[in-house]
């Protein structure tokens, strides 16, 4: 029997490969997505990126990774995570009807301008009874950021909103919506929402924002070498681990910056 990784396990593994903010967010998301396992195969990793996320899971069934970035697909090839990889668009999935058991889309759908067409494609390729597991930022993403919170606390409401708008634009967020909006989108396409959970309280989201700036040296390293982390066993990673791990276990919230949904395609 395989041992189920903890959020702390995921954090340690991510800190070896990615920026701090991504390590914090993905560690929570890995735990949430893992809670939906076992996954019926084949699994479509929609927006597979550089393959780090898929590499965190036990490969007990076929994982198919699709991403529009050729560079990301090349990076994913160097990791154990996907049985197959393709460069493709979510609006035109290169898969037959009713061919996929589970679609996992982790912090991806918010980046797709034509979301309606992509969701139609997800519905098309899923088997009847198949599941869609997704994570996305909510409509509270901008206001809960550290920069927005500080500026709002100083009475600078317009600047706070501008900071949030800038952050969303910089992050290429086309959709930051509430659970109500997401539920309507899915129900219109014949999905039933089985579970939903908001995560990242304001406290954790402010640390997430701060971690972007602390991660700047890793960005320089990536630009120069193509790797975020040159020395995975460095003492700095231990310091970052002890700093960030306290934000992994947070209280339940109905006002989170991010949203997890597990939905089923009905017959």
FIMARFI-321247 format. One record per atom (N, C-alpha, C): residue in three letters; x, y, z. Coordinates in pm, whole numbers, plus 50000, padded with zeros to 5 digits. Example, Ala and Ser with C-alpha at 12.3 -4.5 7.8 and 13.67 -1.06 7.14 Angstrom:
ALA513194943150780ALA512304955050780ALA513204967050780SER512854977550708SER513674989450714SER512905000350787
//
This chain:
UNK500854988050000UNK500005000050000UNK500895012450000UNK500625021649908UNK501445033649898UNK501095043450011UNK502105051050054UNK501915060850159UNK501395073850096UNK500315079250155UNK499735091650103UNK500605103350148UNK501135111250055UNK501975122650094UNK501175133050173UNK501845139850264UNK501235150850337UNK501505163950263UNK500855174550307UNK501125187650248UNK502585191450269UNK503135187550385UNK504545190450412UNK505455183050313UNK505095170550280UNK505865163050181UNK505855170250047UNK504665174550007UNK504535181649879UNK505335194649882UNK505325201549995UNK506065214150005UNK507555211849988UNK508095202050056UNK509525199050043UNK509885196049898UNK509065187949832UNK509355183849695UNK509255195649598UNK508265204249618UNK508115215749530UNK509245225949549UNK509675227949673UNK510735237649698UNK512035233849627UNK512185221249593UNK513375216749521UNK513355220749374UNK512155225149325UNK512035227049181UNK511415240149134UNK510665246949220UNK509865258249171UNK509995270349263UNK509465282049223UNK509485293849310UNK508665291549438UNK508895299949538UNK508275298049669UNK506755299049664UNK506235309049593UNK504775310849589UNK504115298749524UNK504755293449422UNK504195281749354UNK504285269349443UNK505355268149519UNK505495256849611UNK504395256949716UNK504105268649771UNK503055269849872UNK501695266349814UNK501355272149700UNK500045269849639UNK499895255449593UNK500885250149523UNK500775236649469UNK500735225949577UNK501365228449690UNK501345218549798UNK499925216649850UNK499195227649865UNK497795226849908UNK496965220449798UNK497205224249674UNK496415218949563UNK496665204149540UNK497905199749555UNK498185185449541UNK497395177349643UNK497335182349765UNK496585175449869UNK495105174849836UNK494545185949786UNK493135186349749UNK492845177049632UNK493665177549529UNK493445169049413UNK493595154349451UNK494595151449534UNK494825137649577UNK493615132049653UNK492865140849718UNK491685136349793UNK490615130549701UNK490705133249571UNK489765127649474UNK490215114349416UNK491375109349456UNK491875096649404UNK491175084949475UNK491175073049413UNK491825069549286UNK491075075549167UNK491845078649063UNK491285084648944UNK491025073848838UNK489865074448777UNK489595065648663UNK490415070448545UNK491015061148474UNK491835064848360UNK491115062848228UNK491745067748123UNK492945075948125UNK492675089748183UNK493735096148233UNK493635109348294UNK494155119848195UNK493375130148175UNK493835141548095UNK494285152548190UNK495565156048184UNK496125167248259UNK496035179448168UNK494965187048182UNK494695198348093UNK495475210548139UNK496465214448059UNK497385225148099UNK498505219348182UNK499175209448127UNK500155201548202UNK501435209048235UNK501685220148166UNK502845228448200UNK504165220948193UNK505025223748289UNK506365217748290UNK506395203848351UNK505235198448389UNK505155184648437UNK505425182748585UNK505745193348658UNK506045191848801UNK504815186948876UNK503635192448846UNK502425188548918UNK502135173648901UNK502135168748779UNK501825154548754UNK502865145448819UNK504105149948828UNK505165141548885UNK504975139149034UNK504075146649097UNK503825145049239UNK502865133449269UNK502275127349165UNK501275117049185UNK501775103449140UNK501275093049206UNK501605079449168UNK500985076449032UNK501775071148942UNK501305068748805UNK500715054648794UNK499515052848851UNK498865039848849UNK498005037948725UNK497825048448646UNK497085047748521UNK497685057648423UNK497215057648301UNK497795066148197UNK497455080848220UNK498495089348217UNK498335103848225UNK498685109748089UNK497755117448033UNK497975124247906UNK498085139247933UNK499215145047901UNK499415159247925UNK499225167347798UNK498445178047806UNK498245187047693UNK498475201347739UNK499305208547664UNK499635222347700UNK499945230047571UNK499555242747563UNK499835250447440UNK501285254347423UNK502105252947527UNK503495257347520UNK504415245647483UNK505105247147371UNK506075236947330UNK507215235947431UNK507685247447481UNK508775247447578UNK508385239747704UNK507155241747752UNK506695234647871UNK506625219647846UNK506175215847727UNK506085201647693UNK507465195147692UNK508445202447642UNK509825197347643UNK510305195347787UNK510025205047874UNK510415203748014UNK509725191848080UNK508445189848047UNK507695178848108UNK508235165348066UNK508835164547948UNK509405151847902UNK510525146947992UNK511175156148062UNK512295152448148UNK511845147548285UNK510525147248309UNK510005142948438UNK509145130548422UNK509075122648528UNK508195111048529UNK506825115748572UNK505885115648482UNK504555120348518UNK503515117348413UNK503915118548286UNK502945116848178UNK503325104948089UNK502325097048055UNK502535086347958UNK502655091947817UNK501865102547791UNK501875109047661UNK501825124147683UNK502455131547591UNK502435146147597UNK502105151547458UNK501325162147456UNK500975168347328UNK500925183447346UNK501325190547242UNK501145205047238UNK499785207547175UNK498885213547250UNK497535215247199UNK496765225947272UNK495625229247216UNK494755239847266UNK493545233547332UNK493185238647450UNK492015233547520UNK490735235147442UNK490715244347347UNK489525246647264UNK489395236247152UNK490465228547129UNK490455218147025UNK491255206247074UNK490695198947167UNK491415187747225UNK491565176447123UNK492785171447102UNK493025161047001UNK492685147147055UNK491425145547101UNK490995133147164UNK489595129547116UNK489275116647109UNK487945112447066UNK486885115547172UNK485645115447131UNK484525116747224UNK484555105347326UNK484145108347448UNK483955098047552UNK485185088847566UNK486365094947579UNK487595087047582UNK488415088747709UNK488015097947797UNK488825101447914UNK488025098548042UNK488685092248138UNK488025089148264UNK488005100648362UNK489105108348366UNK489225119648459UNK489975131048391UNK489455143048404UNK490165155048359UNK490595162648483UNK491885165348494UNK492435173548603UNK492965186348542UNK492475197548593UNK492925210648544UNK493275219148665UNK494555220148693UNK495025226648815UNK495545240648786UNK494785250848831UNK495155264848810UNK495465267648663UNK494545263748577UNK494715265148432UNK493555272648368UNK492325269048402UNK491165274148330UNK491035289348338UNK491555295348444UNK491495309948456UNK492325317048349UNK493265309548287UNK494155315648188UNK493625314348045UNK492495307948026UNK491985305047892UNK490895315147856UNK491135323847756UNK490115333847721UNK488785327647680UNK488825317647592UNK487595311347544UNK487255299547634UNK486805302747754UNK486535292447854UNK485345283747814UNK484315289547754UNK483125281847718UNK483455270547622UNK484235273647519UNK484615263347422UNK485445252447488UNK486355256347577UNK487195246547646UNK486355237347733UNK485405242747808UNK484545234247891UNK483685225047806UNK483255229747690UNK482515221047598UNK483385209447552UNK484655212347526UNK485585201847486UNK485835191847599UNK485965196847720UNK486125187847836UNK484925178547847UNK483735184247832UNK482515176047840UNK482495165647728UNK482975169347612UNK482955160247497UNK483855148147518UNK485075150447568UNK486045139447577UNK485855130847700UNK485155135647801UNK484935127747922UNK483945116547896UNK484235104947954UNK483285093947954UNK482065097548039UNK480885092248008UNK479755094048099UNK480115088848239UNK479875096948339UNK480285093448475UNK481705097648509UNK482425102748408UNK483785107348432UNK483805120148514UNK484955123048574UNK485045134448665UNK485965145348611UNK485595157548643UNK486435169348620UNK486865174548756UNK488165175448778UNK488715180748902UNK489495193248866UNK489105204448924UNK489725217048886UNK490005225849007UNK490995234448991UNK491275245049088UNK491425258049010UNK490885268749067UNK490905281949002UNK490905292849109UNK491395304749077UNK491255316049170UNK489805320749173UNK489395326249286UNK488035331249301UNK487985346349275UNK486775351749289UNK486585366149273UNK487205374149388UNK487745367249490UNK488405374049602UNK489925374449587UNK490435368749479UNK491885367649460UNK492565381149474UNK492075391349403UNK492755404349400UNK492695411449535UNK491545411349600UNK491385419249722UNK492125413249841UNK492435400049838UNK493105393649951UNK494625393949941UNK495165399149832UNK496615400049817UNK497215409249924UNK498485407049955UNK499165415350054UNK499185429950012UNK499565432649888UNK499625446449841UNK498285453349849UNK497225446449808UNK495885452249815UNK495475454749959UNK495795445250048UNK495405446550189UNK496095458350255UNK497395460150228UNK498145471250287UNK497595484650238UNK497405485750110UNK496915498350053UNK495505501550101UNK494675491450112UNK493315493650162UNK493345497950308UNK494255491950386UNK494415495550527UNK494875509950545UNK495585515150447UNK496055529050451UNK495005538750397UNK493835533450362UNK492775541850310UNK492925545050163UNK493785537550093UNK494045540049951UNK493295529649867UNK491975530449870UNK491135520549805UNK491355519249656UNK491515530749588UNK491715530349444UNK493045523749407UNK494085526849485UNK495385520649459UNK495325505649491UNK494585501949594UNK494435487749629UNK493805480149513UNK492765486049455UNK492105479549341UNK493055479049221UNK493825489549200UNK494765489749089UNK495835478849105UNK496285476949230UNK497285466449254UNK496705452749221UNK495475450149268UNK494835437349239UNK494615435249091UNK494185445949021UNK493985444948877UNK495305442248805UNK496375449048850UNK497695446748789UNK498145432348810UNK497935427148931UNK498375413548961UNK497625403548875UNK496315405448860UNK495535396348775UNK496005397148629UNK496275409148582UNK496745410848444UNK498115404448426UNK499015406748522UNK500355400848516UNK500275385548518UNK499315380148592UNK499145365648603UNK498355359748487UNK497915368148394UNK497105363848279UNK495825356948325UNK495155362948422UNK493875357848470UNK492735364248391UNK492055356148310UNK490885360948237UNK489585358248313UNK489645349048409UNK488435345148483UNK488795343348631UNK488215351548716UNK488295349648861UNK486865350748913UNK486235339148934UNK484795338748957UNK484435331149084UNK483195333049127UNK482685326749249UNK482255312349222UNK482025304849330UNK481515291249317UNK480175291149246UNK479355301249267UNK478035301849202UNK478185302349050UNK479115310549002UNK479345311648858UNK479855298548801UNK480805292348873UNK481365279648826UNK480315268548825UNK479495268148928UNK478465257948934UNK477495259348817UNK477135271648784UNK476235273948672UNK476865269348540UNK478145272848521UNK478845268648399UNK478815253448383UNK479095246548492UNK479195232048486UNK477825225548469UNK476835230448540UNK475505224648530UNK474925226548390UNK475245237648326UNK474775239948188UNK475335229548092UNK476425223148130UNK477065213148043UNK476845198948093UNK475885197248180UNK475535183748224UNK476405178148333UNK477085186748409UNK477905182248521UNK477135183848652UNK477415175148746UNK476945176548883UNK478145179248973UNK478115190049049UNK479205193049140UNK479105183749261UNK480125175549281UNK480155166049393UNK480735172349518UNK481775180349501UNK482435186849615UNK482965200249570UNK482985209749661UNK483655222449635UNK484225227649766UNK485325234649756UNK485985239849876UNK486795252149839UNK486595262749913UNK487445274449898UNK488665272849989UNK489815277049942UNK491045275850021UNK491895288350001UNK492945289250079UNK493785301150088UNK493025312650154UNK493065312950285UNK492505324050359UNK493305336750329UNK492795348150375UNK493515360750354UNK494925360150410UNK495105353850525UNK496425352650588UNK497405345450496UNK496995334050443UNK497875326250357UNK498085333050222UNK497035339450171UNK497155345950041UNK498115357750047UNK498165364550161UNK499125375550175UNK500555370250172UNK500785358650233UNK502115352450227UNK502425348050084UNK501435342850015UNK501575339049874UNK502035351049791UNK501435362649815UNK501825374849744UNK503275378549779UNK503595378649908UNK504945381949950UNK505985372549889UNK505615359849878UNK506555349749828UNK506945352249682UNK506105359549607UNK506505363149471UNK507775371649473UNK507855381049565UNK508995390149570UNK510225383249631UNK509985374349727UNK511095366749784UNK511675357149680UNK510855353349581UNK511275343849478UNK512045350349363UNK512255363349367UNK512925370049255UNK514295364049222UNK515125360349323UNK516405354049287UNK516215341149208UNK515135333649235UNK514885321449159UNK514495324749015UNK513805335948997UNK513465340148862UNK514735343348782UNK515675350048845UNK516945353048778UNK517655340048740UNK517685330648834UNK518315317648808UNK517655310748689UNK516325311348684UNK515595304748575UNK515915311248440UNK515985324548439UNK516285331648315UNK517675328148263UNK518605325848357UNK519995323348319UNK520275308648287UNK519555299548354UNK519905285348344UNK518765276348296UNK517525281448300UNK516385272948266UNK515895264548382UNK516505266448500UNK516085259448621UNK515785269548730UNK514715267048804UNK514375275948916UNK515325274049033UNK515785261749055UNK516605258649173UNK517855251149129UNK519015256649158UNK520265250049121UNK520755240449228UNK520435243549355UNK520925235249466UNK519745231049554UNK519045220149516UNK517845215849588UNK518065212749735UNK519295208949772UNK519575205249911UNK520135216849994UNK520035228849943UNK520645240350011UNK519935243550142UNK520635250350231UNK520075254250360UNK518925264050343UNK518945271850233UNK517855281350210UNK516515274250198UNK516525262550134UNK515275255250120UNK514725250950256UNK515605247650348UNK515155244150483UNK514515256150551UNK515115267850534UNK514555280050592UNK513185282950531UNK513085281850399UNK511795284550333UNK510745274350376UNK511155261850393UNK510205251550436UNK509615254950573UNK510465258550669UNK509975261650804UNK509145274450807UNK509405283350713UNK508585295450703UNK507195292450647UNK507145284850539UNK505895282950466UNK504995272050523UNK505575262250592UNK504755250750632UNK503625254550727UNK503805265350805UNK502755269450900UNK501515274450830UNK501635277350699UNK500475282450624UNK499765271350546UNK500245259050558UNK499615247950486UNK498325243450554UNK498325242850687UNK497155238450763UNK496405250750810UNK495375254450737UNK494635266350773UNK493175262750797UNK492485271750864UNK491095269250898UNK490205268950775UNK489045262350791UNK488045262550683UNK487635276950654UNK487405279850528UNK487005293350493UNK485925293150385UNK485025302650392UNK484025304550287UNK484345317150209UNK485535322250228UNK485955334550160UNK487405333150116UNK487705322250044UNK489075319650004UNK489455326249873UNK490755326849847UNK491275332449722UNK491245322249609UNK491105309449644UNK491095298749545UNK489925289249571UNK489595281649467UNK488435272749470UNK488795259249411UNK488405248549482UNK488545234749436UNK487165229149405UNK487015222749290UNK485735216649252UNK485985202649196UNK485165193249239UNK485115179949179UNK483695178249125UNK483585175748994UNK482265174548929UNK482225161848844UNK481015156748825UNK480825144548746UNK479975147348623UNK480405142048511UNK479615142748388UNK478515132248396UNK477285136648390UNK476175127248401UNK475975119648271UNK475215108848276UNK474995100248161UNK474325108048047
//
